[in-house]
Structure formats: C-alpha cells, structure tokens
C-alpha cells in the first residue's frame, strides 16, 4: 500500500511554560510539522515569516503576554565588520572550515557536551544524550549541513546550518570553551556571513532576538541586522523603543497569526 505525505500543513500551539529569556514570563509556540509534501519549499517560505526549524518541526513564538521574540537575520549586502569583528577574524585566520553532511560523530558530541557543561549547564539541552544529539543533527527533511571549524586536527566549533533559497539559517552552533578568548561564537557567525556571500545568498538567519535578554544581546552587534515585526522584515534601529513589544496588548491572537501566514502555492488548500 502506498502512503503519501499530507499536502496542507496543520498548525498547533504548545502549552505555556516558563520563558527561557525573560523572567516571570510564559512562552508559547505556534508550530507545524515538516513531515509534509515538499518540506523544503515550506521551510523556505515560513523561515521568511519568522519561523525556525528543530528537526521535523517549524516553530515561531506565539506568547500571550508579549511579542518580544523577534526573528533576526543579517542582510549580507548591508553587513560591514566592525573594528572588533575584524580583530576576531584576524585572530582566527588559522582555522579551517569544512562542510559536511548532517551526520553526528562522537567528536562532535564530545565537543557539544563540553560546551553545554561550561555555557548552558542549566539549559533545556543539558540532559541530551548521544541519541538525542544524533537526532538533532540527522533528523532533517531539508538541505542541511554541519559546518566544522578546526585548529589543526582539533575540532573547536561546529554549526548545524540549513540552506534556504535566500540564505543560511543557523540552527544550532557550539564551540570549545577553551577557545573563548578567540570569540569563537562570534567568529562562526562572521564566517557564515562570508559563506553566504560566496554563494550569493542574501541573508543569514540568526534565530531570535529578544530586547531585555542578555543572552540575545550579541546579535545586535552585527550591522545589517533585520527583525521580523508586524508581518515584515525591518532594519534594526538602535533608536527604536522595543519595550512596547513586552506589553500584552501587542500580542496577536493565534487565529489571526495563522490567517496571516503565506504558504507556498502547492500547500494551499483548493477551493
């Protein structure tokens, strides 16, 4: 018997849980499955509307208390490295980059565990075992690569990156904390911007930026940053007051959010 994947995506909402970015807030996510016909096209389309991928799921924050989480991307043509970023690039000239298929290795997992134990020991991934790590890397229905960075033979950083039709999307990156003085985390983003430019891809998607969250502050240091607000991408402006996004009256009802989504023509239900 032949089984086919569904054509039209179904959208769901998670139950509220403590927000990992802002104290005394509750987070909720709007999500859909990528286990659908032509997953690549759906991922490309929804990524442009603020969604992020985690394995077979696409999600976007949909909180009742605020609208602070904004998808962020770097417009490659508008990016100009700052003085400090140029120093970081110079510090890491000796590193080598390799682009591999999304297959998990023991070497990657060891680096991942070392990174978590030092940087995110109390985070949601702290208890991930080797099988869950392999699932994070390998369970992807779209074009995904693992980009590794080495100092000689030593793996010191890795980034799980999706290849979209308009850019690179950094799904998750981790690095050796022993090399923190080389600002490896920033270097990985800078190199992804370089890689996107080499392949004429206009954007590098960085995940979410949250005003008032120290965990997310580094993203505002990249020139050419754009934020997805009010159904459109807008240049990040340091003079804007983003505190209004924390007010509950700025939250859009779920039904309105879903109704405003644009889907690829193939995924639209026929009348």
C-alpha positions as CSV (number, residue, x, y, z in Angstrom):
1,X,0.0,0.0,0.0
2,X,1.3,3.4,-1.0
3,X,1.3,6.1,1.7
4,X,1.7,9.8,0.7
5,X,2.6,12.8,2.9
6,X,-0.1,15.4,3.5
7,X,-0.1,18.5,1.3
8,X,-1.6,21.1,3.6
9,X,0.3,21.9,6.9
10,X,-1.6,21.9,10.2
11,X,-0.7,24.4,12.9
12,X,-0.7,23.8,16.6
13,X,0.1,25.7,19.8
14,X,2.2,24.5,22.7
15,X,1.1,24.8,26.3
16,X,2.6,27.8,28.2
17,X,5.9,27.2,30.0
18,X,8.5,29.4,31.7
19,X,10.2,31.7,29.2
20,X,14.0,30.9,28.9
21,X,14.8,34.6,28.1
22,X,12.7,36.8,30.3
23,X,12.0,36.3,34.0
24,X,8.4,35.9,35.1
25,X,7.1,35.4,31.6
26,X,5.4,32.4,29.9
27,X,6.3,31.3,26.4
28,X,4.1,29.5,23.9
29,X,4.9,28.4,20.4
30,X,3.0,28.1,17.1
31,X,4.3,25.1,15.2
32,X,3.8,22.8,12.3
33,X,5.4,19.6,11.1
34,X,7.8,19.4,8.2
35,X,6.8,15.8,7.6
36,X,4.8,17.0,4.6
37,X,5.0,17.0,0.9
38,X,7.8,19.3,-0.4
39,X,9.2,20.2,3.1
40,X,12.0,22.3,1.6
41,X,9.6,24.7,0.0
42,X,7.5,25.1,3.2
43,X,10.7,25.7,5.3
44,X,11.9,28.3,2.8
45,X,8.5,30.1,2.9
46,X,7.9,30.1,6.7
47,X,11.5,31.0,7.5
48,X,10.9,34.2,5.7
49,X,8.0,34.7,8.2
50,X,9.9,34.3,11.4
51,X,9.8,30.5,11.8
52,X,12.7,28.4,12.9
53,X,13.4,24.6,12.4
54,X,14.0,22.0,15.1
55,X,14.3,18.5,13.5
56,X,10.9,17.9,11.7
57,X,9.2,20.9,13.3
58,X,8.9,24.6,12.3
59,X,8.0,26.9,15.2
60,X,7.5,30.6,16.0
61,X,7.0,32.2,19.4
62,X,3.3,33.0,20.0
63,X,3.1,34.2,23.5
64,X,0.0,35.7,25.2
65,X,2.0,38.1,27.5
66,X,4.3,39.8,25.0
67,X,5.7,39.8,21.5
68,X,9.4,40.3,22.4
69,X,10.9,37.4,20.5
70,X,11.7,38.6,17.0
71,X,13.3,36.6,14.3
72,X,16.6,38.2,13.3
73,X,18.7,37.9,10.1
74,X,21.7,39.7,8.7
75,X,21.4,41.3,5.3
76,X,24.7,40.3,3.8
77,X,24.9,43.2,1.4
78,X,24.5,45.7,4.3
79,X,26.9,44.0,6.6
80,X,30.2,45.7,7.4
81,X,32.5,44.2,10.0
82,X,33.2,46.4,13.0
83,X,36.7,47.0,14.2
84,X,36.3,44.4,17.0
85,X,34.9,41.9,14.5
86,X,37.8,42.4,12.1
87,X,40.1,41.6,15.1
88,X,38.2,38.4,15.7
89,X,38.5,37.4,12.0
90,X,42.3,38.1,12.3
91,X,42.6,36.0,15.5
92,X,41.0,33.0,13.7
93,X,42.8,33.1,10.4
94,X,44.5,29.8,11.2
95,X,41.2,27.9,11.5
96,X,40.0,25.7,8.7
97,X,36.3,25.2,7.7
98,X,34.8,22.0,6.3
99,X,31.2,21.5,5.2
100,X,29.9,18.0,5.8
101,X,26.6,16.1,5.5
102,X,24.4,16.1,8.6
103,X,25.8,13.0,10.3
104,X,26.6,13.1,14.0
105,X,30.0,12.0,15.2
106,X,31.5,11.1,18.6
107,X,33.9,14.0,18.2
108,X,31.0,16.5,17.7
109,X,29.1,15.0,20.7
110,X,32.1,15.3,23.0
111,X,32.5,19.0,22.0
112,X,28.8,19.5,22.4
113,X,28.9,18.1,26.0
114,X,31.9,20.2,26.9
115,X,30.2,23.3,25.5
116,X,27.0,22.7,27.5
117,X,28.7,21.9,30.8
118,X,30.5,25.2,30.6
119,X,28.0,27.5,29.0
120,X,24.5,26.1,29.5
121,X,24.6,23.6,32.3
122,X,21.1,24.6,33.4
123,X,19.6,24.9,30.0
124,X,17.0,22.7,28.2
125,X,19.6,20.7,26.4
126,X,21.8,19.9,29.4
127,X,20.5,16.3,29.7
128,X,20.7,15.4,26.0
129,X,22.3,12.1,25.4
130,X,24.2,10.9,22.3
131,X,21.0,9.6,20.7
132,X,19.1,12.9,21.1
133,X,22.2,14.7,19.8
134,X,22.2,12.5,16.7
135,X,18.5,13.2,16.2
136,X,19.1,16.9,16.4
137,X,21.8,16.7,13.7
138,X,20.4,14.0,11.4
139,X,16.7,14.3,11.5
140,X,16.2,16.9,8.8
141,X,13.9,16.7,5.8
142,X,15.6,19.6,4.0
143,X,19.1,20.7,2.8
144,X,21.2,20.8,5.9
145,X,24.9,20.8,6.5
146,X,27.3,20.6,9.5
147,X,30.0,23.2,9.2
148,X,33.1,22.3,11.3
149,X,35.9,24.5,12.3
150,X,39.3,23.1,13.2
151,X,42.6,24.3,14.8
152,X,44.9,21.8,13.1
153,X,43.3,18.4,13.7
154,X,41.2,19.6,16.7
155,X,37.5,20.3,16.3
156,X,36.8,23.5,18.1
157,X,33.4,24.6,16.7
158,X,30.5,23.3,14.7
159,X,27.3,24.8,13.3
160,X,24.2,23.0,12.1
161,X,23.1,25.1,9.1
162,X,20.1,24.9,6.9
163,X,20.4,26.1,3.3
164,X,17.4,28.2,2.3
165,X,16.6,29.6,-1.1
166,X,17.5,33.0,0.2
167,X,20.2,32.4,2.8
168,X,21.7,30.3,5.5
169,X,19.9,29.5,8.7
170,X,22.0,28.8,11.8
171,X,20.0,26.1,13.6
172,X,22.5,25.5,16.4
173,X,26.2,26.1,17.0
174,X,28.6,25.1,19.7
175,X,32.3,25.5,20.4
176,X,35.2,24.6,22.7
177,X,35.0,27.0,25.7
178,X,38.8,26.8,26.0
179,X,38.9,29.0,22.9
180,X,36.5,31.6,24.2
181,X,39.3,34.2,24.2
182,X,39.2,34.0,20.4
183,X,35.5,34.8,20.4
184,X,34.7,31.6,18.5
185,X,30.9,32.1,18.7
186,X,31.1,35.5,17.0
187,X,33.6,34.1,14.5
188,X,31.3,31.3,13.4
189,X,28.6,33.9,12.6
190,X,31.1,36.1,10.8
191,X,32.2,33.1,8.7
192,X,28.6,32.1,7.9
193,X,28.1,35.6,6.6
194,X,31.3,35.2,4.4
195,X,30.0,31.8,3.2
196,X,26.6,33.3,2.3
197,X,28.3,36.0,0.3
198,X,30.5,33.4,-1.5
199,X,27.3,31.7,-2.7
200,X,25.3,34.9,-3.5
201,X,22.8,34.2,-0.7
202,X,21.4,37.5,0.6
203,X,20.7,36.6,4.3
204,X,22.0,34.8,7.3
205,X,19.2,33.9,9.8
206,X,20.4,34.0,13.4
207,X,17.3,32.9,15.3
208,X,15.5,35.2,17.8
209,X,16.5,38.5,19.2
210,X,14.8,39.5,22.5
211,X,15.0,43.0,23.9
212,X,16.0,42.9,27.5
213,X,17.6,39.5,27.3
214,X,21.4,39.4,27.9
215,X,21.5,36.0,26.2
216,X,20.5,37.6,22.9
217,X,22.3,40.9,23.1
218,X,25.2,39.8,20.9
219,X,23.0,39.7,17.8
220,X,22.5,43.4,17.8
221,X,26.3,43.9,17.3
222,X,26.0,42.7,13.6
223,X,25.4,45.5,11.1
224,X,22.8,44.9,8.5
225,X,20.6,43.2,11.1
226,X,16.8,42.9,10.3
227,X,14.0,42.0,12.6
228,X,10.7,40.4,11.7
229,X,8.0,42.7,13.1
230,X,4.4,43.2,12.1
231,X,4.5,40.7,9.3
232,X,7.6,42.3,7.6
233,X,11.3,42.5,7.9
234,X,12.6,45.8,9.2
235,X,16.1,47.1,9.7
236,X,17.2,47.1,13.3
237,X,17.3,50.6,14.6
238,X,19.1,51.4,17.9
239,X,16.9,54.4,18.4
240,X,13.7,52.4,18.4
241,X,11.9,51.7,21.7
242,X,11.4,47.9,21.7
243,X,9.9,47.9,25.2
244,X,6.4,48.1,23.7
245,X,6.9,44.5,22.5
246,X,6.8,43.4,26.1
247,X,3.2,44.7,26.6
248,X,0.5,42.0,26.5
249,X,-1.8,44.2,24.3
250,X,0.7,43.8,21.5
251,X,0.2,40.0,21.2
252,X,-1.8,38.9,18.1
253,X,-4.4,36.2,18.6
254,X,-3.4,32.8,17.3
255,X,-6.2,32.6,14.7
256,X,-5.1,35.9,13.2
257,X,-1.5,34.8,13.2
258,X,-2.4,31.7,11.2
259,X,-4.7,33.5,8.9
260,X,-1.9,36.0,8.0
261,X,0.6,33.3,7.1
262,X,1.6,33.0,3.4
263,X,2.0,29.4,2.2
264,X,3.6,28.1,-0.9
265,X,1.1,27.6,-3.7
266,X,1.4,23.9,-3.6
267,X,0.4,23.9,0.1
268,X,-2.7,25.9,-0.3
269,X,-6.0,24.0,0.0
270,X,-8.0,24.0,-3.2
271,X,-11.5,25.6,-3.1
